[in-house]
Amino acid sequence: MKDHYEHPGGEAMASAEALARAGDWLRGAGLRPTRQRLALATLLVGDGRNRHITADSLFEAAQRAGAQVSLATVYNTLKSFTEAGLLAEVMVDGSRSHFDTDTSDHAHFYWEDGGFLTDAPRESVRFEALPDAPEGAEVSRIDVVIRLRGKPG
């Protein structure tokens, strides 16, 4: 199942519950819920589901929902959401970042044919041991991306 960004229902108007959830999400991270942040946060977490998005897919969803935001605003907002700990940035290659609303440590499948992420089953990825971090450093996060493509034929 794809869990990349698909705006639920495509409604232009967000429900009061979705707006409240988005506002609480922002305030919980110490961010002021400006009009633009609130519009994007509602698209990201308003329905209570986790999702994977890119800046482009969020911008397109915002346009479909009637939100007045520029692509530059989307990029800047994703950066501030990530810095505030609301999103996890998942680098798949050097040219495109994906963002996950589930910030817990977990592995991802990257579907090369479609260019999107889904969560890998949590119980199927285990680490027996990690290397010791160099002097003066500690492991802050482990990112695992498993690349998939369709089988030929």
TORTOR-706304 format. One record per residue: residue number from 1; residue in three letters; x, z, y of N, C-alpha, C in turn. Coordinates in Angstrom, 3 decimals. Layout:
# TORTOR-706304
+-----+--------+----------+----------+----------+----------+----------+----------+----------+----------+----------+
: num : residu :     n_px :     n_pz :     n_py :    ca_px :    ca_pz :    ca_py :     c_px :     c_pz :     c_py :
+-----+--------+----------+----------+----------+----------+----------+----------+----------+----------+----------+
: NUM :    ALA :        X :        Z :        Y :        X :        Z :        Y :        X :        Z :        Y :
...
+-----+--------+----------+----------+----------+----------+----------+----------+----------+----------+----------+
//
This chain:
# TORTOR-706304
+-----+--------+----------+----------+----------+----------+----------+----------+----------+----------+----------+
: num : residu :     n_px :     n_pz :     n_py :    ca_px :    ca_pz :    ca_py :     c_px :     c_pz :     c_py :
+-----+--------+----------+----------+----------+----------+----------+----------+----------+----------+----------+
:   1 :    MET :    0.836 :    0.000 :   -1.183 :    0.000 :    0.000 :    0.000 :    0.878 :    0.000 :    1.244 :
:   2 :    LYS :    0.526 :   -0.829 :    2.181 :    1.276 :   -0.873 :    3.430 :    0.866 :    0.297 :    4.302 :
:   3 :    ASP :    1.821 :    1.003 :    4.870 :    1.466 :    2.035 :    5.832 :    2.179 :    1.807 :    7.157 :
:   4 :    HIS :    2.512 :    0.526 :    7.424 :    3.030 :    0.212 :    8.745 :    1.867 :    0.263 :    9.718 :
:   5 :    TYR :    2.130 :    0.086 :   10.993 :    1.083 :    0.358 :   11.967 :   -0.087 :   -0.590 :   11.826 :
:   6 :    GLU :   -1.236 :   -0.028 :   11.579 :   -2.507 :   -0.731 :   11.646 :   -3.434 :    0.180 :   12.425 :
:   7 :    HIS :   -3.872 :   -0.278 :   13.581 :   -4.736 :    0.567 :   14.418 :   -6.063 :    0.766 :   13.716 :
:   8 :    PRO :   -6.459 :    2.006 :   13.475 :   -7.701 :    2.263 :   12.753 :   -8.915 :    1.740 :   13.499 :
:   9 :    GLY :   -9.550 :    0.753 :   12.913 :  -10.789 :    0.243 :   13.463 :  -10.631 :   -0.665 :   14.674 :
:  10 :    GLY :   -9.483 :   -0.647 :   15.327 :   -9.248 :   -1.496 :   16.480 :  -10.072 :   -1.128 :   17.709 :
:  11 :    GLU :  -10.621 :    0.078 :   17.780 :  -11.443 :    0.468 :   18.917 :  -10.612 :    0.563 :   20.190 :
:  12 :    ALA :  -11.185 :    0.139 :   21.285 :  -10.491 :    0.254 :   22.564 :  -10.564 :    1.691 :   23.087 :
:  13 :    MET :  -11.622 :    2.395 :   22.790 :  -11.797 :    3.764 :   23.277 :  -11.468 :    4.747 :   22.154 :
:  14 :    ALA :  -10.654 :    5.726 :   22.463 :  -10.301 :    6.743 :   21.477 :  -11.339 :    7.855 :   21.515 :
:  15 :    SER :  -11.571 :    8.462 :   20.368 :  -12.516 :    9.576 :   20.312 :  -11.920 :   10.802 :   20.996 :
:  16 :    ALA :  -12.788 :   11.727 :   21.357 :  -12.333 :   12.975 :   21.977 :  -11.421 :   13.733 :   21.026 :
:  17 :    GLU :  -11.735 :   13.700 :   19.737 :  -10.906 :   14.380 :   18.732 :   -9.511 :   13.756 :   18.669 :
:  18 :    ALA :   -9.438 :   12.431 :   18.712 :   -8.146 :   11.741 :   18.667 :   -7.315 :   12.059 :   19.909 :
:  19 :    LEU :   -7.957 :   12.063 :   21.068 :   -7.245 :   12.394 :   22.307 :   -6.749 :   13.832 :   22.290 :
:  20 :    ALA :   -7.578 :   14.741 :   21.778 :   -7.169 :   16.150 :   21.700 :   -5.994 :   16.314 :   20.754 :
:  21 :    ARG :   -6.036 :   15.641 :   19.602 :   -4.935 :   15.729 :   18.631 :   -3.643 :   15.203 :   19.268 :
:  22 :    ALA :   -3.742 :   14.076 :   19.974 :   -2.560 :   13.490 :   20.614 :   -2.022 :   14.410 :   21.710 :
:  23 :    GLY :   -2.900 :   14.984 :   22.515 :   -2.465 :   15.900 :   23.570 :   -1.789 :   17.132 :   23.010 :
:  24 :    ASP :   -2.347 :   17.683 :   21.938 :   -1.741 :   18.857 :   21.295 :   -0.363 :   18.507 :   20.731 :
:  25 :    TRP :   -0.235 :   17.318 :   20.147 :    1.030 :   16.840 :   19.573 :    2.094 :   16.790 :   20.667 :
:  26 :    LEU :    1.741 :   16.244 :   21.812 :    2.693 :   16.142 :   22.925 :    3.050 :   17.519 :   23.489 :
:  27 :    ARG :    2.030 :   18.319 :   23.775 :    2.284 :   19.645 :   24.357 :    3.076 :   20.530 :   23.398 :
:  28 :    GLY :    2.846 :   20.383 :   22.097 :    3.584 :   21.158 :   21.103 :    5.073 :   20.888 :   21.127 :
:  29 :    ALA :    5.453 :   19.714 :   21.616 :    6.870 :   19.361 :   21.726 :    7.390 :   19.553 :   23.147 :
:  30 :    GLY :    6.548 :   20.115 :   24.012 :    6.972 :   20.355 :   25.380 :    6.909 :   19.134 :   26.282 :
:  31 :    LEU :    6.158 :   18.111 :   25.880 :    6.035 :   16.903 :   26.695 :    4.720 :   16.927 :   27.464 :
:  32 :    ARG :    4.777 :   16.511 :   28.703 :    3.574 :   16.426 :   29.530 :    2.760 :   15.217 :   29.069 :
:  33 :    PRO :    1.478 :   15.394 :   28.815 :    0.657 :   14.277 :   28.337 :    0.211 :   13.348 :   29.471 :
:  34 :    THR :    1.139 :   12.508 :   29.936 :    0.791 :   11.523 :   30.962 :   -0.172 :   10.510 :   30.364 :
:  35 :    ARG :   -0.786 :    9.710 :   31.199 :   -1.747 :    8.709 :   30.736 :   -1.123 :    7.783 :   29.695 :
:  36 :    GLN :    0.071 :    7.275 :   29.971 :    0.701 :    6.333 :   29.056 :    1.157 :    7.016 :   27.765 :
:  37 :    ARG :    1.748 :    8.206 :   27.877 :    2.144 :    8.938 :   26.670 :    0.928 :    9.246 :   25.808 :
:  38 :    LEU :   -0.151 :    9.666 :   26.448 :   -1.359 :   10.012 :   25.721 :   -1.948 :    8.789 :   25.019 :
:  39 :    ALA :   -1.932 :    7.657 :   25.675 :   -2.443 :    6.425 :   25.054 :   -1.631 :    6.078 :   23.808 :
:  40 :    LEU :   -0.310 :    6.147 :   23.908 :    0.536 :    5.806 :   22.759 :    0.461 :    6.874 :   21.675 :
:  41 :    ALA :    0.433 :    8.136 :   22.068 :    0.326 :    9.223 :   21.087 :   -0.992 :    9.131 :   20.322 :
:  42 :    THR :   -2.057 :    8.749 :   20.997 :   -3.340 :    8.614 :   20.326 :   -3.276 :    7.525 :   19.259 :
:  43 :    LEU :   -2.594 :    6.433 :   19.568 :   -2.421 :    5.378 :   18.566 :   -1.568 :    5.850 :   17.391 :
:  44 :    LEU :   -0.593 :    6.703 :   17.678 :    0.319 :    7.167 :   16.632 :   -0.297 :    8.244 :   15.741 :
:  45 :    VAL :   -0.953 :    9.237 :   16.324 :   -1.399 :   10.394 :   15.538 :   -2.872 :   10.746 :   15.726 :
:  46 :    GLY :   -3.592 :    9.956 :   16.504 :   -4.971 :   10.288 :   16.817 :   -5.882 :   10.430 :   15.614 :
:  47 :    ASP :   -5.599 :    9.665 :   14.559 :   -6.451 :    9.749 :   13.364 :   -5.920 :   10.742 :   12.334 :
:  48 :    GLY :   -4.795 :   11.402 :   12.648 :   -4.251 :   12.410 :   11.743 :   -3.424 :   11.860 :   10.597 :
:  49 :    ARG :   -3.249 :   10.546 :   10.540 :   -2.446 :    9.933 :    9.473 :   -1.021 :    9.704 :    9.957 :
:  50 :    ASN :   -0.074 :    9.770 :    9.016 :    1.303 :    9.400 :    9.334 :    1.426 :    7.896 :    9.238 :
:  51 :    ARG :    2.334 :    7.348 :   10.048 :    2.552 :    5.908 :    9.994 :    3.976 :    5.561 :   10.405 :
:  52 :    HIS :    4.369 :    4.356 :   10.032 :    5.657 :    3.785 :   10.401 :    5.372 :    2.652 :   11.375 :
:  53 :    ILE :    6.136 :    2.611 :   12.443 :    5.905 :    1.584 :   13.455 :    7.237 :    1.089 :   14.001 :
:  54 :    THR :    7.177 :   -0.026 :   14.671 :    8.278 :   -0.510 :   15.503 :    7.758 :   -0.519 :   16.935 :
:  55 :    ALA :    8.640 :   -0.690 :   17.876 :    8.199 :   -0.781 :   19.271 :    7.249 :   -1.960 :   19.435 :
:  56 :    ASP :    7.569 :   -3.077 :   18.812 :    6.719 :   -4.261 :   18.933 :    5.337 :   -4.030 :   18.332 :
:  57 :    SER :    5.273 :   -3.396 :   17.160 :    3.962 :   -3.189 :   16.537 :    3.122 :   -2.190 :   17.337 :
:  58 :    LEU :    3.764 :   -1.181 :   17.931 :    3.023 :   -0.229 :   18.752 :    2.550 :   -0.896 :   20.037 :
:  59 :    PHE :    3.381 :   -1.738 :   20.626 :    2.987 :   -2.468 :   21.831 :    1.783 :   -3.355 :   21.549 :
:  60 :    GLU :    1.819 :   -4.074 :   20.432 :    0.692 :   -4.938 :   20.064 :   -0.581 :   -4.114 :   19.850 :
:  61 :    ALA :   -0.457 :   -2.964 :   19.181 :   -1.621 :   -2.100 :   18.963 :   -2.164 :   -1.583 :   20.289 :
:  62 :    ALA :   -1.259 :   -1.240 :   21.205 :   -1.686 :   -0.759 :   22.520 :   -2.440 :   -1.853 :   23.270 :
:  63 :    GLN :   -1.956 :   -3.077 :   23.179 :   -2.642 :   -4.194 :   23.839 :   -4.033 :   -4.398 :   23.249 :
:  64 :    ARG :   -4.142 :   -4.348 :   21.919 :   -5.450 :   -4.498 :   21.262 :   -6.404 :   -3.377 :   21.655 :
:  65 :    ALA :   -5.859 :   -2.177 :   21.887 :   -6.686 :   -1.021 :   22.240 :   -7.005 :   -0.976 :   23.738 :
:  66 :    GLY :   -6.439 :   -1.898 :   24.507 :   -6.714 :   -1.932 :   25.940 :   -5.867 :   -0.991 :   26.770 :
:  67 :    ALA :   -4.808 :   -0.449 :   26.189 :   -3.920 :    0.450 :   26.935 :   -3.042 :   -0.370 :   27.876 :
:  68 :    GLN :   -2.893 :    0.106 :   29.088 :   -2.087 :   -0.582 :   30.100 :   -0.653 :   -0.052 :   30.059 :
:  69 :    VAL :    0.151 :   -0.559 :   29.117 :    1.550 :   -0.152 :   28.997 :    2.411 :   -1.392 :   28.809 :
:  70 :    SER :    3.597 :   -1.345 :   29.369 :    4.542 :   -2.448 :   29.196 :    5.374 :   -2.201 :   27.940 :
:  71 :    LEU :    6.035 :   -3.239 :   27.469 :    6.922 :   -3.092 :   26.316 :    8.061 :   -2.126 :   26.652 :
:  72 :    ALA :    8.565 :   -2.169 :   27.878 :    9.628 :   -1.242 :   28.288 :    9.133 :    0.201 :   28.223 :
:  73 :    THR :    7.899 :    0.440 :   28.625 :    7.323 :    1.785 :   28.543 :    7.220 :    2.236 :   27.097 :
:  74 :    VAL :    6.842 :    1.332 :   26.209 :    6.767 :    1.677 :   24.784 :    8.142 :    2.095 :   24.283 :
:  75 :    TYR :    9.176 :    1.314 :   24.587 :   10.538 :    1.662 :   24.160 :   10.957 :    3.027 :   24.718 :
:  76 :    ASN :   10.732 :    3.243 :   26.008 :   11.121 :    4.512 :   26.629 :   10.344 :    5.687 :   26.043 :
:  77 :    THR :    9.073 :    5.486 :   25.774 :    8.242 :    6.547 :   25.212 :    8.664 :    6.867 :   23.786 :
:  78 :    LEU :    8.945 :    5.860 :   22.985 :    9.426 :    6.110 :   21.623 :   10.730 :    6.889 :   21.652 :
:  79 :    LYS :   11.603 :    6.563 :   22.607 :   12.867 :    7.302 :   22.735 :   12.594 :    8.765 :   23.078 :
:  80 :    SER :   11.699 :    9.014 :   24.036 :   11.426 :   10.406 :   24.413 :   10.708 :   11.152 :   23.294 :
:  81 :    PHE :    9.806 :   10.493 :   22.552 :    9.142 :   11.137 :   21.420 :   10.154 :   11.494 :   20.336 :
:  82 :    THR :   11.117 :   10.607 :   20.107 :   12.145 :   10.861 :   19.094 :   13.045 :   12.010 :   19.535 :
:  83 :    GLU :   13.473 :   12.006 :   20.789 :   14.322 :   13.088 :   21.307 :   13.601 :   14.433 :   21.267 :
:  84 :    ALA :   12.284 :   14.423 :   21.405 :   11.504 :   15.662 :   21.368 :   11.197 :   16.113 :   19.942 :
:  85 :    GLY :   11.602 :   15.311 :   18.945 :   11.385 :   15.676 :   17.549 :   10.022 :   15.280 :   17.002 :
:  86 :    LEU :    9.285 :   14.461 :   17.739 :    7.961 :   14.036 :   17.285 :    8.020 :   12.867 :   16.312 :
:  87 :    LEU :    9.075 :   12.073 :   16.411 :    9.250 :   10.903 :   15.549 :   10.635 :   10.940 :   14.921 :
:  88 :    ALA :   10.731 :   10.366 :   13.744 :   12.031 :   10.150 :   13.107 :   12.357 :    8.664 :   13.230 :
:  89 :    GLU :   13.548 :    8.363 :   13.722 :   13.982 :    6.971 :   13.815 :   14.645 :    6.590 :   12.497 :
:  90 :    VAL :   14.223 :    5.470 :   11.947 :   14.771 :    4.969 :   10.688 :   15.419 :    3.623 :   10.986 :
:  91 :    MET :   16.734 :    3.583 :   10.856 :   17.456 :    2.331 :   11.094 :   17.512 :    1.542 :    9.801 :
:  92 :    VAL :   16.989 :    0.340 :    9.842 :   16.992 :   -0.511 :    8.659 :   18.126 :   -1.518 :    8.747 :
:  93 :    ASP :   18.330 :   -2.027 :    9.930 :   19.483 :   -2.880 :   10.196 :   19.859 :   -2.659 :   11.649 :
:  94 :    GLY :   20.893 :   -3.286 :   12.108 :   21.367 :   -3.024 :   13.462 :   20.486 :   -3.567 :   14.562 :
:  95 :    SER :   19.484 :   -4.386 :   14.220 :   18.711 :   -5.039 :   15.269 :   17.322 :   -4.446 :   15.498 :
:  96 :    ARG :   16.850 :   -3.586 :   14.596 :   15.482 :   -3.105 :   14.748 :   15.337 :   -1.682 :   14.231 :
:  97 :    SER :   14.761 :   -0.835 :   15.072 :   14.464 :    0.538 :   14.665 :   13.009 :    0.632 :   14.252 :
:  98 :    HIS :   12.776 :    1.439 :   13.251 :   11.431 :    1.807 :   12.836 :   11.283 :    3.287 :   13.157 :
:  99 :    PHE :   10.063 :    3.721 :   13.399 :    9.799 :    5.112 :   13.728 :    8.738 :    5.647 :   12.793 :
: 100 :    ASP :    8.894 :    6.897 :   12.381 :    8.007 :    7.534 :   11.420 :    7.428 :    8.788 :   12.050 :
: 101 :    THR :    6.111 :    8.950 :   11.968 :    5.488 :   10.162 :   12.497 :    5.688 :   11.353 :   11.567 :
: 102 :    ASP :    6.109 :   11.096 :   10.327 :    6.452 :   12.174 :    9.385 :    7.940 :   12.447 :    9.554 :
: 103 :    THR :    8.263 :   13.546 :   10.203 :    9.668 :   13.839 :   10.514 :   10.383 :   14.633 :    9.431 :
: 104 :    SER :    9.698 :   14.917 :    8.323 :   10.364 :   15.629 :    7.232 :   11.350 :   14.685 :    6.535 :
: 105 :    ASP :   12.336 :   15.275 :    5.850 :   13.297 :   14.457 :    5.105 :   12.595 :   13.810 :    3.929 :
: 106 :    HIS :   12.610 :   12.484 :    3.882 :   12.057 :   11.743 :    2.756 :   12.618 :   10.322 :    2.772 :
: 107 :    ALA :   12.570 :    9.694 :    1.618 :   13.118 :    8.341 :    1.465 :   12.053 :    7.297 :    1.803 :
: 108 :    HIS :   12.527 :    6.107 :    2.117 :   11.635 :    5.001 :    2.453 :   11.942 :    3.770 :    1.608 :
: 109 :    PHE :   10.913 :    2.989 :    1.369 :   11.061 :    1.627 :    0.878 :   11.022 :    0.724 :    2.103 :
: 110 :    TYR :   11.959 :   -0.225 :    2.167 :   11.902 :   -1.256 :    3.195 :   11.563 :   -2.559 :    2.494 :
: 111 :    TRP :   10.424 :   -3.095 :    2.831 :    9.919 :   -4.335 :    2.232 :   10.496 :   -5.504 :    3.021 :
: 112 :    GLU :   11.584 :   -6.087 :    2.493 :   12.302 :   -7.140 :    3.206 :   11.426 :   -8.348 :    3.509 :
: 113 :    ASP :   10.543 :   -8.709 :    2.579 :    9.708 :   -9.890 :    2.780 :    8.710 :   -9.702 :    3.922 :
: 114 :    GLY :    8.282 :   -8.479 :    4.169 :    7.309 :   -8.225 :    5.217 :    7.877 :   -7.523 :    6.429 :
: 115 :    GLY :    9.082 :   -6.962 :    6.292 :    9.733 :   -6.284 :    7.412 :    9.113 :   -4.950 :    7.779 :
: 116 :    PHE :    8.590 :   -4.206 :    6.808 :    7.971 :   -2.924 :    7.118 :    8.425 :   -1.848 :    6.152 :
: 117 :    LEU :    8.158 :   -0.592 :    6.526 :    8.517 :    0.590 :    5.737 :    7.285 :    1.212 :    5.096 :
: 118 :    THR :    7.495 :    1.808 :    3.934 :    6.527 :    2.717 :    3.333 :    7.320 :    3.903 :    2.792 :
: 119 :    ASP :    6.641 :    5.001 :    2.554 :    7.314 :    6.161 :    1.979 :    7.558 :    5.937 :    0.495 :
: 120 :    ALA :    8.746 :    6.327 :    0.035 :    9.034 :    6.350 :   -1.395 :    8.479 :    7.664 :   -1.946 :
: 121 :    PRO :    8.079 :    7.674 :   -3.210 :    7.575 :    8.940 :   -3.777 :    8.623 :   10.036 :   -3.641 :
: 122 :    ARG :    8.232 :   11.142 :   -3.033 :    9.170 :   12.232 :   -2.746 :    9.828 :   12.783 :   -4.001 :
: 123 :    GLU :    9.069 :   12.910 :   -5.064 :    9.596 :   13.533 :   -6.280 :   10.573 :   12.632 :   -7.033 :
: 124 :    SER :   10.671 :   11.356 :   -6.654 :   11.527 :   10.444 :   -7.408 :   12.941 :   10.327 :   -6.854 :
: 125 :    VAL :   13.225 :   10.902 :   -5.703 :   14.558 :   10.834 :   -5.118 :   15.142 :   12.242 :   -5.112 :
: 126 :    ARG :   16.263 :   12.398 :   -5.835 :   16.922 :   13.707 :   -5.912 :   18.426 :   13.535 :   -5.707 :
: 127 :    PHE :   19.006 :   14.506 :   -5.060 :   20.450 :   14.526 :   -4.883 :   21.005 :   15.684 :   -5.696 :
: 128 :    GLU :   21.952 :   15.387 :   -6.531 :   22.612 :   16.428 :   -7.320 :   23.584 :   17.205 :   -6.453 :
: 129 :    ALA :   24.264 :   16.486 :   -5.562 :   25.249 :   17.130 :   -4.703 :   25.528 :   16.213 :   -3.520 :
: 130 :    LEU :   25.928 :   16.817 :   -2.446 :   26.363 :   16.077 :   -1.266 :   27.832 :   16.381 :   -1.024 :
: 131 :    PRO :   28.551 :   15.449 :   -0.421 :   29.941 :   15.757 :   -0.095 :   29.980 :   16.842 :    0.983 :
: 132 :    ASP :   31.050 :   17.607 :    0.998 :   31.228 :   18.593 :    2.057 :   31.379 :   17.865 :    3.384 :
: 133 :    ALA :   30.760 :   18.392 :    4.408 :   30.901 :   17.819 :    5.743 :   32.314 :   18.097 :    6.245 :
: 134 :    PRO :   32.851 :   17.205 :    7.050 :   34.184 :   17.443 :    7.612 :   34.206 :   18.730 :    8.450 :
: 135 :    GLU :   35.386 :   19.255 :    8.632 :   35.589 :   20.471 :    9.430 :   34.881 :   20.357 :   10.771 :
: 136 :    GLY :   34.101 :   21.377 :   11.123 :   33.410 :   21.420 :   12.404 :   32.106 :   20.642 :   12.448 :
: 137 :    ALA :   31.645 :   20.123 :   11.311 :   30.398 :   19.345 :   11.282 :   29.475 :   19.891 :   10.205 :
: 138 :    GLU :   28.217 :   19.584 :   10.330 :   27.242 :   19.940 :    9.303 :   26.294 :   18.771 :    9.090 :
: 139 :    VAL :   25.713 :   18.665 :    7.918 :   24.753 :   17.611 :    7.618 :   23.476 :   17.940 :    8.383 :
: 140 :    SER :   23.017 :   17.006 :    9.200 :   21.790 :   17.242 :    9.973 :   20.588 :   16.548 :    9.341 :
: 141 :    ARG :   20.833 :   15.492 :    8.599 :   19.729 :   14.722 :    8.039 :   20.286 :   13.744 :    7.021 :
: 142 :    ILE :   19.484 :   13.417 :    6.042 :   19.854 :   12.389 :    5.065 :   18.820 :   11.279 :    5.170 :
: 143 :    ASP :   19.272 :   10.074 :    5.414 :   18.377 :    8.925 :    5.482 :   18.601 :    8.057 :    4.260 :
: 144 :    VAL :   17.527 :    7.805 :    3.530 :   17.593 :    6.937 :    2.361 :   16.583 :    5.812 :    2.551 :
: 145 :    VAL :   17.087 :    4.580 :    2.551 :   16.227 :    3.411 :    2.649 :   16.500 :    2.555 :    1.418 :
: 146 :    ILE :   15.467 :    2.334 :    0.634 :   15.562 :    1.517 :   -0.570 :   14.945 :    0.159 :   -0.235 :
: 147 :    ARG :   15.769 :   -0.868 :   -0.290 :   15.311 :   -2.212 :    0.085 :   14.636 :   -2.894 :   -1.102 :
: 148 :    LEU :   13.490 :   -3.498 :   -0.828 :   12.726 :   -4.195 :   -1.855 :   12.474 :   -5.637 :   -1.440 :
: 149 :    ARG :   12.394 :   -6.517 :   -2.402 :   11.963 :   -7.896 :   -2.146 :   11.189 :   -8.372 :   -3.361 :
: 150 :    GLY :   10.374 :   -9.356 :   -3.148 :    9.579 :   -9.907 :   -4.242 :   10.469 :  -10.553 :   -5.296 :
: 151 :    LYS :   10.057 :  -10.428 :   -6.551 :   10.800 :  -11.064 :   -7.631 :   10.554 :  -12.565 :   -7.616 :
: 152 :    PRO :   11.603 :  -13.353 :   -7.863 :   11.417 :  -14.805 :   -7.905 :   10.493 :  -15.183 :   -9.076 :
: 153 :    GLY :    9.715 :  -16.209 :   -8.828 :    8.875 :  -16.756 :   -9.897 :    7.653 :  -16.061 :  -10.041 :
+-----+--------+----------+----------+----------+----------+----------+----------+----------+----------+----------+
//
